[in-house]
């Protein structure tokens, strides 16, 4: 399997957000990576829609 065709900066950002080593990002199957990116996007959208809920949890 070929490594993903993404930039080093993108791989570093995804590794940080997904909390996985960068090597795992580069060799992760494309469909799994897309699922994880979609989940991150949903989480970010919910966080932006309800910023007060996160403050209430603290």
C-alpha distance matrix in Angstrom:
0.0 3.8 6.6 9.1 11.8 14.6 17.5 18.3 21.3 19.5 17.0 20.2 22.1 19.6 19.4 23.2 23.7 21.3 22.5 19.2 18.1 16.4 13.5 12.9 13.0 10.6 7.8 9.4 8.3 10.3 13.0 13.8 14.2 16.4 18.4 19.1 20.1 22.4 23.9 24.6 26.2 28.4 29.5 30.4 32.3 34.2 35.0 36.4 38.3 39.9 40.3 43.5 41.9 39.9 43.1 45.0 42.6 43.4
3.8 0.0 3.8 6.4 8.5 11.5 14.2 15.3 18.4 16.8 14.8 18.1 20.1 18.0 18.1 21.8 22.6 20.7 22.0 18.9 17.4 15.0 12.6 12.7 12.1 8.9 7.4 9.7 9.2 10.1 13.5 14.5 13.9 15.9 18.6 19.0 19.3 21.9 23.8 23.9 25.2 27.8 29.0 29.4 31.3 33.6 34.2 35.2 37.4 39.2 39.4 42.7 41.4 39.3 42.3 44.5 42.3 43.0
6.6 3.8 0.0 3.8 6.4 8.6 11.0 11.7 14.8 13.3 11.0 14.3 16.4 14.6 14.6 18.2 19.2 17.6 18.8 15.8 14.2 11.5 9.5 9.9 8.8 5.4 5.2 7.8 8.6 9.3 13.0 13.4 12.0 14.3 17.1 16.8 16.9 19.9 21.6 21.3 22.7 25.6 26.4 26.6 28.8 31.0 31.3 32.4 34.8 36.4 36.4 39.7 38.5 36.2 39.2 41.5 39.3 39.8
9.1 6.4 3.8 0.0 3.8 5.7 8.9 10.4 12.9 10.8 9.2 12.9 14.3 12.4 13.3 16.8 17.2 16.0 17.8 15.4 14.4 11.5 10.7 10.5 8.1 5.5 6.6 7.7 8.1 7.2 11.0 11.8 9.7 11.4 14.6 14.5 14.0 16.8 18.9 18.5 19.6 22.5 23.6 23.6 25.6 28.1 28.5 29.3 31.6 33.5 33.5 37.0 35.9 33.8 36.8 39.1 37.2 37.8
11.8 8.5 6.4 3.8 0.0 3.8 6.9 9.5 11.9 10.1 9.7 13.4 14.6 13.5 15.0 18.1 18.5 18.0 20.0 17.9 16.9 13.5 13.2 13.7 10.9 8.3 10.2 11.4 11.6 9.8 13.5 14.7 12.2 13.1 16.7 16.6 15.3 18.1 20.6 19.8 20.3 23.5 24.8 24.2 26.0 28.9 29.2 29.5 31.9 34.1 34.0 37.6 37.0 34.9 37.7 40.2 38.6 39.1
14.6 11.5 8.6 5.7 3.8 0.0 3.8 6.6 8.3 6.3 6.6 10.1 11.0 10.4 12.3 15.0 15.5 15.6 17.5 16.0 15.1 11.6 12.4 13.1 9.8 8.1 11.0 11.8 12.7 10.9 14.2 14.8 11.6 12.5 16.0 15.2 13.4 16.5 18.8 17.4 17.9 21.4 22.3 21.4 23.4 26.3 26.3 26.5 29.2 31.3 30.9 34.5 34.0 31.8 34.5 37.2 35.7 36.0
17.5 14.2 11.0 8.9 6.9 3.8 0.0 3.8 5.4 5.2 6.3 8.7 10.0 10.7 12.3 14.3 15.5 16.3 17.8 16.5 15.2 11.5 12.9 14.4 11.3 9.7 13.2 14.4 16.0 14.4 17.7 17.9 14.4 15.5 18.8 17.5 15.4 18.7 20.7 18.7 19.2 22.9 23.4 22.0 24.3 27.2 26.7 26.7 29.7 31.7 30.9 34.5 34.3 31.8 34.2 37.1 35.7 35.7
18.3 15.3 11.7 10.4 9.5 6.6 3.8 0.0 3.8 5.5 5.1 6.1 8.6 9.9 10.4 12.3 14.3 15.1 15.8 14.5 12.7 9.0 10.8 12.9 10.4 9.2 12.9 14.5 16.8 16.0 19.2 18.7 15.3 17.0 19.9 17.9 16.3 19.9 21.3 19.0 20.1 23.7 23.6 22.3 25.0 27.7 26.7 27.1 30.3 31.8 30.7 34.2 33.9 31.1 33.3 36.3 34.6 34.3
21.3 18.4 14.8 12.9 11.9 8.3 5.4 3.8 0.0 3.8 5.4 5.1 6.2 8.6 9.8 10.7 12.4 14.1 15.0 14.7 13.5 10.4 13.1 14.6 11.8 11.6 15.4 16.2 18.6 17.3 20.1 19.4 15.7 17.0 19.6 17.4 15.3 18.7 20.0 17.2 18.1 21.7 21.4 19.6 22.4 25.1 23.9 24.0 27.3 28.9 27.6 31.0 31.0 28.3 30.2 33.4 32.0 31.5
19.5 16.8 13.3 10.8 10.1 6.3 5.2 5.5 3.8 0.0 3.8 5.4 5.1 6.1 8.5 9.9 10.6 11.9 13.7 13.4 13.0 10.0 12.6 13.2 9.8 10.1 13.7 13.8 15.7 14.1 16.6 16.0 12.3 13.3 16.0 14.0 11.7 15.1 16.6 14.1 14.9 18.5 18.5 17.1 19.7 22.4 21.7 21.9 25.0 26.7 25.8 29.4 29.2 26.6 29.0 31.9 30.5 30.5
17.0 14.8 11.0 9.2 9.7 6.6 6.3 5.1 5.4 3.8 0.0 3.8 5.5 5.2 6.0 8.6 9.9 10.3 11.5 10.4 9.5 6.3 8.8 9.5 6.4 6.9 10.5 10.9 13.5 12.7 15.5 14.3 10.8 12.9 15.3 13.0 11.8 15.5 16.5 14.4 16.0 19.4 19.1 18.3 21.2 23.5 22.8 23.6 26.7 28.0 27.2 30.6 29.9 27.2 29.7 32.5 30.6 30.6
20.2 18.1 14.3 12.9 13.4 10.1 8.7 6.1 5.1 5.4 3.8 0.0 3.8 5.5 5.1 6.2 8.7 9.9 10.1 9.7 8.7 6.2 9.7 10.9 8.6 9.7 13.2 13.6 16.6 16.2 18.6 17.0 13.6 15.7 17.6 14.7 13.5 17.2 17.6 14.9 16.8 20.1 19.1 18.1 21.3 23.4 22.1 23.0 26.3 27.3 26.0 29.2 28.7 25.7 27.8 30.8 28.9 28.4
22.1 20.1 16.4 14.3 14.6 11.0 10.0 8.6 6.2 5.1 5.5 3.8 0.0 3.8 5.5 5.2 6.2 8.5 9.7 10.5 10.8 9.0 12.6 12.8 10.0 11.9 15.2 14.7 17.3 16.3 18.1 16.5 12.9 14.3 16.0 13.0 11.2 14.7 15.1 12.0 13.5 16.8 15.9 14.5 17.7 19.9 18.5 19.2 22.6 23.7 22.4 25.7 25.4 22.5 24.7 27.7 26.1 25.8
19.6 18.0 14.6 12.4 13.5 10.4 10.7 9.9 8.6 6.1 5.2 5.5 3.8 0.0 3.8 5.4 5.1 5.8 8.0 8.3 9.4 8.0 11.1 10.3 7.3 9.9 12.7 11.5 14.0 13.1 14.7 12.8 9.3 11.0 12.5 9.4 8.2 11.9 12.1 9.6 11.7 14.8 14.2 13.6 16.7 18.7 17.9 19.1 22.1 23.2 22.5 25.7 24.9 22.3 24.9 27.5 25.7 25.8
19.4 18.1 14.6 13.3 15.0 12.3 12.3 10.4 9.8 8.5 6.0 5.1 5.5 3.8 0.0 3.8 5.6 5.2 5.5 5.1 5.8 5.2 8.6 8.1 6.4 9.3 11.8 11.1 14.3 14.4 16.1 13.7 10.8 13.4 14.3 11.0 11.0 14.6 14.2 12.0 14.7 17.4 16.2 16.1 19.5 21.0 19.9 21.6 24.5 25.2 24.2 27.2 26.1 23.1 25.7 28.2 25.9 25.8
23.2 21.8 18.2 16.8 18.1 15.0 14.3 12.3 10.7 9.9 8.6 6.2 5.2 5.4 3.8 0.0 3.8 5.6 5.0 6.9 8.1 8.3 11.9 11.6 10.1 13.0 15.6 14.8 17.9 17.7 19.1 16.5 13.6 15.7 16.3 12.7 12.3 15.6 14.7 11.8 14.5 17.0 15.1 14.6 18.3 19.5 17.9 19.5 22.7 23.0 21.6 24.5 23.6 20.4 22.6 25.3 23.1 22.7
23.7 22.6 19.2 17.2 18.5 15.5 15.5 14.3 12.4 10.6 9.9 8.7 6.2 5.1 5.6 3.8 0.0 3.8 5.5 8.1 10.5 10.8 14.1 12.9 11.0 14.2 16.5 14.8 17.3 16.8 17.5 14.9 12.1 13.6 13.7 10.0 9.4 12.3 11.1 8.0 10.9 13.2 11.3 11.0 14.6 15.8 14.4 16.2 19.2 19.7 18.6 21.6 20.5 17.7 20.2 22.8 20.7 20.8
21.3 20.7 17.6 16.0 18.0 15.6 16.3 15.1 14.1 11.9 10.3 9.9 8.5 5.8 5.2 5.6 3.8 0.0 3.8 5.6 8.8 9.8 12.4 10.3 9.0 12.7 14.2 12.1 14.6 14.6 15.1 12.1 9.8 11.9 11.5 7.8 8.6 11.6 10.0 8.1 11.6 13.4 11.8 12.7 16.0 16.9 16.1 18.4 20.9 21.3 20.7 23.5 21.9 19.2 22.2 24.2 21.8 22.3
22.5 22.0 18.8 17.8 20.0 17.5 17.8 15.8 15.0 13.7 11.5 10.1 9.7 8.0 5.5 5.0 5.5 3.8 0.0 3.8 6.9 9.1 11.7 10.2 10.0 13.6 15.0 13.6 16.6 17.3 18.1 14.8 12.8 15.4 15.0 11.3 12.4 15.3 13.5 11.6 15.1 16.8 14.7 15.4 19.0 19.5 18.2 20.7 23.4 23.2 22.3 24.7 23.1 20.0 22.6 24.6 21.9 21.9
19.2 18.9 15.8 15.4 17.9 16.0 16.5 14.5 14.7 13.4 10.4 9.7 10.5 8.3 5.1 6.9 8.1 5.6 3.8 0.0 3.8 6.4 8.3 6.6 7.3 10.6 11.7 10.6 14.1 15.3 16.5 13.3 11.6 14.8 14.7 11.4 13.0 16.2 14.9 13.5 16.9 18.8 17.3 18.2 21.6 22.3 21.5 23.8 26.4 26.5 25.8 28.3 26.6 23.7 26.3 28.3 25.5 25.6
18.1 17.4 14.2 14.4 16.9 15.1 15.2 12.7 13.5 13.0 9.5 8.7 10.8 9.4 5.8 8.1 10.5 8.8 6.9 3.8 0.0 3.8 5.4 5.4 6.8 9.1 10.4 10.7 14.5 16.0 17.9 15.1 13.2 16.7 17.3 14.3 15.4 18.9 18.1 16.6 19.8 22.0 20.7 21.2 24.6 25.6 24.6 26.7 29.5 29.8 28.8 31.5 30.0 26.9 29.3 31.5 28.8 28.5
16.4 15.0 11.5 11.5 13.5 11.6 11.5 9.0 10.4 10.0 6.3 6.2 9.0 8.0 5.2 8.3 10.8 9.8 9.1 6.4 3.8 0.0 3.8 5.3 5.0 6.3 8.8 9.8 13.4 14.4 16.9 14.8 12.3 15.5 17.0 14.3 14.6 18.4 18.3 16.6 19.3 22.0 21.1 21.2 24.4 26.0 25.1 26.7 29.7 30.4 29.4 32.4 31.2 28.2 30.7 33.1 30.7 30.4
13.5 12.6 9.5 10.7 13.2 12.4 12.9 10.8 13.1 12.6 8.8 9.7 12.6 11.1 8.6 11.9 14.1 12.4 11.7 8.3 5.4 3.8 0.0 3.8 5.4 5.2 6.4 8.4 12.0 13.8 16.5 14.6 12.8 16.3 17.8 15.6 16.5 20.1 20.2 19.1 21.8 24.3 23.7 24.1 27.2 28.8 28.2 29.9 32.7 33.4 32.7 35.6 34.2 31.3 33.9 36.2 33.6 33.5
12.9 12.7 9.9 10.5 13.7 13.1 14.4 12.9 14.6 13.2 9.5 10.9 12.8 10.3 8.1 11.6 12.9 10.3 10.2 6.6 5.4 5.3 3.8 0.0 3.8 5.5 5.3 5.7 9.5 11.6 13.7 11.3 10.0 13.7 14.7 12.6 14.1 17.4 17.3 16.8 19.6 21.8 21.3 22.2 25.2 26.5 26.2 28.2 30.7 31.4 31.0 33.8 32.2 29.5 32.4 34.4 31.7 32.0
13.0 12.1 8.8 8.1 10.9 9.8 11.3 10.4 11.8 9.8 6.4 8.6 10.0 7.3 6.4 10.1 11.0 9.0 10.0 7.3 6.8 5.0 5.4 3.8 0.0 3.8 5.5 5.2 8.6 9.5 11.9 10.0 7.5 11.0 12.6 10.6 11.2 14.8 15.2 14.3 16.8 19.4 19.2 19.7 22.5 24.2 24.0 25.6 28.2 29.2 28.9 32.0 30.6 28.1 30.9 33.2 30.8 31.2
10.6 8.9 5.4 5.5 8.3 8.1 9.7 9.2 11.6 10.1 6.9 9.7 11.9 9.9 9.3 13.0 14.2 12.7 13.6 10.6 9.1 6.3 5.2 5.5 3.8 0.0 3.8 5.8 8.6 9.5 12.7 11.8 9.5 12.6 14.9 13.6 13.8 17.3 18.3 17.5 19.5 22.3 22.5 22.7 25.3 27.3 27.2 28.5 31.1 32.4 32.1 35.3 34.1 31.6 34.4 36.7 34.5 34.7
7.8 7.4 5.2 6.6 10.2 11.0 13.2 12.9 15.4 13.7 10.5 13.2 15.2 12.7 11.8 15.6 16.5 14.2 15.0 11.7 10.4 8.8 6.4 5.3 5.5 3.8 0.0 3.8 6.4 8.6 11.6 10.6 9.6 12.9 14.8 13.9 15.0 18.1 19.0 18.9 21.0 23.4 23.8 24.6 27.0 28.8 29.0 30.6 32.9 34.1 34.1 37.1 35.6 33.2 36.2 38.3 35.8 36.3
9.4 9.7 7.8 7.7 11.4 11.8 14.4 14.5 16.2 13.8 10.9 13.6 14.7 11.5 11.1 14.8 14.8 12.1 13.6 10.6 10.7 9.8 8.4 5.7 5.2 5.8 3.8 0.0 3.8 6.2 8.5 6.9 6.3 9.8 11.2 10.6 12.1 14.9 15.6 16.0 18.2 20.3 20.8 21.9 24.2 25.7 26.3 28.0 30.1 31.2 31.5 34.5 32.8 30.6 33.9 35.7 33.2 34.1
8.3 9.2 8.6 8.1 11.6 12.7 16.0 16.8 18.6 15.7 13.5 16.6 17.3 14.0 14.3 17.9 17.3 14.6 16.6 14.1 14.5 13.4 12.0 9.5 8.6 8.6 6.4 3.8 0.0 3.8 5.6 5.5 6.3 8.8 10.2 10.9 12.5 14.5 15.7 16.8 18.5 20.3 21.5 22.8 24.5 26.2 27.2 28.8 30.5 32.0 32.6 35.7 33.9 32.1 35.5 37.2 34.9 36.1
10.3 10.1 9.3 7.2 9.8 10.9 14.4 16.0 17.3 14.1 12.7 16.2 16.3 13.1 14.4 17.7 16.8 14.6 17.3 15.3 16.0 14.4 13.8 11.6 9.5 9.5 8.6 6.2 3.8 0.0 3.8 5.5 5.1 6.1 8.7 10.0 10.4 12.2 14.3 15.3 16.3 18.4 20.0 20.9 22.4 24.4 25.6 26.8 28.4 30.3 31.0 34.3 32.8 31.2 34.6 36.4 34.4 35.7
13.0 13.5 13.0 11.0 13.5 14.2 17.7 19.2 20.1 16.6 15.5 18.6 18.1 14.7 16.1 19.1 17.5 15.1 18.1 16.5 17.9 16.9 16.5 13.7 11.9 12.7 11.6 8.5 5.6 3.8 0.0 3.8 5.5 5.1 6.3 8.8 9.9 10.6 12.5 14.4 15.3 16.6 18.6 20.0 21.1 22.8 24.4 25.8 27.0 28.8 30.0 33.1 31.3 30.1 33.6 35.1 33.1 34.8
13.8 14.5 13.4 11.8 14.7 14.8 17.9 18.7 19.4 16.0 14.3 17.0 16.5 12.8 13.7 16.5 14.9 12.1 14.8 13.3 15.1 14.8 14.6 11.3 10.0 11.8 10.6 6.9 5.5 5.5 3.8 0.0 3.8 5.4 5.1 6.3 8.7 9.9 10.7 12.5 14.3 15.5 16.7 18.5 20.0 21.3 22.7 24.5 25.8 27.2 28.2 31.1 29.1 27.6 31.2 32.6 30.4 31.9
14.2 13.9 12.0 9.7 12.2 11.6 14.4 15.3 15.7 12.3 10.8 13.6 12.9 9.3 10.8 13.6 12.1 9.8 12.8 11.6 13.2 12.3 12.8 10.0 7.5 9.5 9.6 6.3 6.3 5.1 5.5 3.8 0.0 3.8 5.4 5.1 6.1 8.6 9.9 10.5 12.2 14.3 15.3 16.4 18.3 20.0 21.0 22.5 24.3 25.8 26.4 29.5 27.9 26.2 29.6 31.4 29.3 30.5
16.4 15.9 14.3 11.4 13.1 12.5 15.5 17.0 17.0 13.3 12.9 15.7 14.3 11.0 13.4 15.7 13.6 11.9 15.4 14.8 16.7 15.5 16.3 13.7 11.0 12.6 12.9 9.8 8.8 6.1 5.1 5.4 3.8 0.0 3.8 5.4 5.0 6.1 8.6 9.8 10.4 12.3 14.2 15.2 16.3 18.4 19.8 20.9 22.4 24.3 25.3 28.6 27.1 25.8 29.2 31.0 29.3 30.8
18.4 18.6 17.1 14.6 16.7 16.0 18.8 19.9 19.6 16.0 15.3 17.6 16.0 12.5 14.3 16.3 13.7 11.5 15.0 14.7 17.3 17.0 17.8 14.7 12.6 14.9 14.8 11.2 10.2 8.7 6.3 5.1 5.4 3.8 0.0 3.8 5.5 5.1 6.3 8.7 9.8 10.6 12.4 14.3 15.3 16.7 18.4 20.0 21.1 22.6 23.9 26.9 25.0 23.9 27.6 28.9 27.1 28.9
19.1 19.0 16.8 14.5 16.6 15.2 17.5 17.9 17.4 14.0 13.0 14.7 13.0 9.4 11.0 12.7 10.0 7.8 11.3 11.4 14.3 14.3 15.6 12.6 10.6 13.6 13.9 10.6 10.9 10.0 8.8 6.3 5.1 5.4 3.8 0.0 3.8 5.4 5.0 6.2 8.6 9.9 10.6 12.3 14.2 15.4 16.4 18.4 19.9 21.1 21.9 24.9 23.0 21.5 25.0 26.6 24.5 26.0
20.1 19.3 16.9 14.0 15.3 13.4 15.4 16.3 15.3 11.7 11.8 13.5 11.2 8.2 11.0 12.3 9.4 8.6 12.4 13.0 15.4 14.6 16.5 14.1 11.2 13.8 15.0 12.1 12.5 10.4 9.9 8.7 6.1 5.0 5.5 3.8 0.0 3.8 5.4 5.0 6.1 8.7 9.9 10.5 12.2 14.3 15.2 16.4 18.2 19.9 20.6 23.9 22.6 21.1 24.4 26.4 24.8 26.1
22.4 21.9 19.9 16.8 18.1 16.5 18.7 19.9 18.7 15.1 15.5 17.2 14.7 11.9 14.6 15.6 12.3 11.6 15.3 16.2 18.9 18.4 20.1 17.4 14.8 17.3 18.1 14.9 14.5 12.2 10.6 9.9 8.6 6.1 5.1 5.4 3.8 0.0 3.8 5.4 5.0 6.2 8.7 9.8 10.5 12.4 14.2 15.3 16.4 18.3 19.7 22.9 21.5 20.5 24.0 25.6 24.3 26.1
23.9 23.8 21.6 18.9 20.6 18.8 20.7 21.3 20.0 16.6 16.5 17.6 15.1 12.1 14.2 14.7 11.1 10.0 13.5 14.9 18.1 18.3 20.2 17.3 15.2 18.3 19.0 15.6 15.7 14.3 12.5 10.7 9.9 8.6 6.3 5.0 5.4 3.8 0.0 3.8 5.4 5.1 6.2 8.6 9.8 10.6 12.3 14.3 15.3 16.5 17.8 20.7 18.8 17.8 21.4 22.8 21.1 23.1
24.6 23.9 21.3 18.5 19.8 17.4 18.7 19.0 17.2 14.1 14.4 14.9 12.0 9.6 12.0 11.8 8.0 8.1 11.6 13.5 16.6 16.6 19.1 16.8 14.3 17.5 18.9 16.0 16.8 15.3 14.4 12.5 10.5 9.8 8.7 6.2 5.0 5.4 3.8 0.0 3.8 5.4 5.1 6.1 8.6 9.9 10.4 12.3 14.1 15.3 15.9 19.0 17.6 16.1 19.4 21.3 19.8 21.2
26.2 25.2 22.7 19.6 20.3 17.9 19.2 20.1 18.1 14.9 16.0 16.8 13.5 11.7 14.7 14.5 10.9 11.6 15.1 16.9 19.8 19.3 21.8 19.6 16.8 19.5 21.0 18.2 18.5 16.3 15.3 14.3 12.2 10.4 9.8 8.6 6.1 5.0 5.4 3.8 0.0 3.8 5.4 5.1 6.1 8.6 9.8 10.6 12.2 14.2 15.1 18.6 17.7 16.7 19.9 21.9 21.0 22.6
28.4 27.8 25.6 22.5 23.5 21.4 22.9 23.7 21.7 18.5 19.4 20.1 16.8 14.8 17.4 17.0 13.2 13.4 16.8 18.8 22.0 22.0 24.3 21.8 19.4 22.3 23.4 20.3 20.3 18.4 16.6 15.5 14.3 12.3 10.6 9.9 8.7 6.2 5.1 5.4 3.8 0.0 3.8 5.5 5.1 6.2 8.5 9.9 10.5 12.2 13.9 16.9 15.6 15.2 18.7 20.1 19.2 21.4
29.5 29.0 26.4 23.6 24.8 22.3 23.4 23.6 21.4 18.5 19.1 19.1 15.9 14.2 16.2 15.1 11.3 11.8 14.7 17.3 20.7 21.1 23.7 21.3 19.2 22.5 23.8 20.8 21.5 20.0 18.6 16.7 15.3 14.2 12.4 10.6 9.9 8.7 6.2 5.1 5.4 3.8 0.0 3.8 5.4 5.2 6.1 8.6 9.8 10.5 11.6 14.5 12.9 11.9 15.5 17.0 15.8 17.8
30.4 29.4 26.6 23.6 24.2 21.4 22.0 22.3 19.6 17.1 18.3 18.1 14.5 13.6 16.1 14.6 11.0 12.7 15.4 18.2 21.2 21.2 24.1 22.2 19.7 22.7 24.6 21.9 22.8 20.9 20.0 18.5 16.4 15.2 14.3 12.3 10.5 9.8 8.6 6.1 5.1 5.5 3.8 0.0 3.8 5.5 5.0 6.1 8.5 9.9 10.2 13.7 13.1 11.9 14.9 17.2 16.6 18.0
32.3 31.3 28.8 25.6 26.0 23.4 24.3 25.0 22.4 19.7 21.2 21.3 17.7 16.7 19.5 18.3 14.6 16.0 19.0 21.6 24.6 24.4 27.2 25.2 22.5 25.3 27.0 24.2 24.5 22.4 21.1 20.0 18.3 16.3 15.3 14.2 12.2 10.5 9.8 8.6 6.1 5.1 5.4 3.8 0.0 3.8 5.4 5.2 6.1 8.6 10.1 13.4 13.1 13.0 15.9 17.7 17.7 19.7
34.2 33.6 31.0 28.1 28.9 26.3 27.2 27.7 25.1 22.4 23.5 23.4 19.9 18.7 21.0 19.5 15.8 16.9 19.5 22.3 25.6 26.0 28.8 26.5 24.2 27.3 28.8 25.7 26.2 24.4 22.8 21.3 20.0 18.4 16.7 15.4 14.3 12.4 10.6 9.9 8.6 6.2 5.2 5.5 3.8 0.0 3.8 5.4 5.0 6.0 8.2 11.0 9.9 10.3 13.5 14.8 14.7 17.1
35.0 34.2 31.3 28.5 29.2 26.3 26.7 26.7 23.9 21.7 22.8 22.1 18.5 17.9 19.9 17.9 14.4 16.1 18.2 21.5 24.6 25.1 28.2 26.2 24.0 27.2 29.0 26.3 27.2 25.6 24.4 22.7 21.0 19.8 18.4 16.4 15.2 14.2 12.3 10.4 9.8 8.5 6.1 5.0 5.4 3.8 0.0 3.8 5.5 5.3 5.5 8.8 8.2 7.6 10.6 12.5 12.5 14.3
36.4 35.2 32.4 29.3 29.5 26.5 26.7 27.1 24.0 21.9 23.6 23.0 19.2 19.1 21.6 19.5 16.2 18.4 20.7 23.8 26.7 26.7 29.9 28.2 25.6 28.5 30.6 28.0 28.8 26.8 25.8 24.5 22.5 20.9 20.0 18.4 16.4 15.3 14.3 12.3 10.6 9.9 8.6 6.1 5.2 5.4 3.8 0.0 3.8 5.6 5.6 9.3 10.2 10.0 12.1 14.4 15.2 16.6
38.3 37.4 34.8 31.6 31.9 29.2 29.7 30.3 27.3 25.0 26.7 26.3 22.6 22.1 24.5 22.7 19.2 20.9 23.4 26.4 29.5 29.7 32.7 30.7 28.2 31.1 32.9 30.1 30.5 28.4 27.0 25.8 24.3 22.4 21.1 19.9 18.2 16.4 15.3 14.1 12.2 10.5 9.8 8.5 6.1 5.0 5.5 3.8 0.0 3.8 6.2 8.9 9.5 10.7 12.9 14.3 15.4 17.5
39.9 39.2 36.4 33.5 34.1 31.3 31.7 31.8 28.9 26.7 28.0 27.3 23.7 23.2 25.2 23.0 19.7 21.3 23.2 26.5 29.8 30.4 33.4 31.4 29.2 32.4 34.1 31.2 32.0 30.3 28.8 27.2 25.8 24.3 22.6 21.1 19.9 18.3 16.5 15.3 14.2 12.2 10.5 9.9 8.6 6.0 5.3 5.6 3.8 0.0 3.8 5.5 5.7 7.5 9.5 10.5 11.9 14.2
40.3 39.4 36.4 33.5 34.0 30.9 30.9 30.7 27.6 25.8 27.2 26.0 22.4 22.5 24.2 21.6 18.6 20.7 22.3 25.8 28.8 29.4 32.7 31.0 28.9 32.1 34.1 31.5 32.6 31.0 30.0 28.2 26.4 25.3 23.9 21.9 20.6 19.7 17.8 15.9 15.1 13.9 11.6 10.2 10.1 8.2 5.5 5.6 6.2 3.8 0.0 3.8 5.5 5.7 6.9 9.1 10.6 11.9
43.5 42.7 39.7 37.0 37.6 34.5 34.5 34.2 31.0 29.4 30.6 29.2 25.7 25.7 27.2 24.5 21.6 23.5 24.7 28.3 31.5 32.4 35.6 33.8 32.0 35.3 37.1 34.5 35.7 34.3 33.1 31.1 29.5 28.6 26.9 24.9 23.9 22.9 20.7 19.0 18.6 16.9 14.5 13.7 13.4 11.0 8.8 9.3 8.9 5.5 3.8 0.0 3.8 5.5 5.2 6.2 8.8 10.3
41.9 41.4 38.5 35.9 37.0 34.0 34.3 33.9 31.0 29.2 29.9 28.7 25.4 24.9 26.1 23.6 20.5 21.9 23.1 26.6 30.0 31.2 34.2 32.2 30.6 34.1 35.6 32.8 33.9 32.8 31.3 29.1 27.9 27.1 25.0 23.0 22.6 21.5 18.8 17.6 17.7 15.6 12.9 13.1 13.1 9.9 8.2 10.2 9.5 5.7 5.5 3.8 0.0 3.8 5.4 5.1 6.4 9.1
39.9 39.3 36.2 33.8 34.9 31.8 31.8 31.1 28.3 26.6 27.2 25.7 22.5 22.3 23.1 20.4 17.7 19.2 20.0 23.7 26.9 28.2 31.3 29.5 28.1 31.6 33.2 30.6 32.1 31.2 30.1 27.6 26.2 25.8 23.9 21.5 21.1 20.5 17.8 16.1 16.7 15.2 11.9 11.9 13.0 10.3 7.6 10.0 10.7 7.5 5.7 5.5 3.8 0.0 3.8 5.4 5.3 6.9
43.1 42.3 39.2 36.8 37.7 34.5 34.2 33.3 30.2 29.0 29.7 27.8 24.7 24.9 25.7 22.6 20.2 22.2 22.6 26.3 29.3 30.7 33.9 32.4 30.9 34.4 36.2 33.9 35.5 34.6 33.6 31.2 29.6 29.2 27.6 25.0 24.4 24.0 21.4 19.4 19.9 18.7 15.5 14.9 15.9 13.5 10.6 12.1 12.9 9.5 6.9 5.2 5.4 3.8 0.0 3.8 5.4 5.5
45.0 44.5 41.5 39.1 40.2 37.2 37.1 36.3 33.4 31.9 32.5 30.8 27.7 27.5 28.2 25.3 22.8 24.2 24.6 28.3 31.5 33.1 36.2 34.4 33.2 36.7 38.3 35.7 37.2 36.4 35.1 32.6 31.4 31.0 28.9 26.6 26.4 25.6 22.8 21.3 21.9 20.1 17.0 17.2 17.7 14.8 12.5 14.4 14.3 10.5 9.1 6.2 5.1 5.4 3.8 0.0 3.8 5.5
42.6 42.3 39.3 37.2 38.6 35.7 35.7 34.6 32.0 30.5 30.6 28.9 26.1 25.7 25.9 23.1 20.7 21.8 21.9 25.5 28.8 30.7 33.6 31.7 30.8 34.5 35.8 33.2 34.9 34.4 33.1 30.4 29.3 29.3 27.1 24.5 24.8 24.3 21.1 19.8 21.0 19.2 15.8 16.6 17.7 14.7 12.5 15.2 15.4 11.9 10.6 8.8 6.4 5.3 5.4 3.8 0.0 3.8
43.4 43.0 39.8 37.8 39.1 36.0 35.7 34.3 31.5 30.5 30.6 28.4 25.8 25.8 25.8 22.7 20.8 22.3 21.9 25.6 28.5 30.4 33.5 32.0 31.2 34.7 36.3 34.1 36.1 35.7 34.8 31.9 30.5 30.8 28.9 26.0 26.1 26.1 23.1 21.2 22.6 21.4 17.8 18.0 19.7 17.1 14.3 16.6 17.5 14.2 11.9 10.3 9.1 6.9 5.5 5.5 3.8 0.0
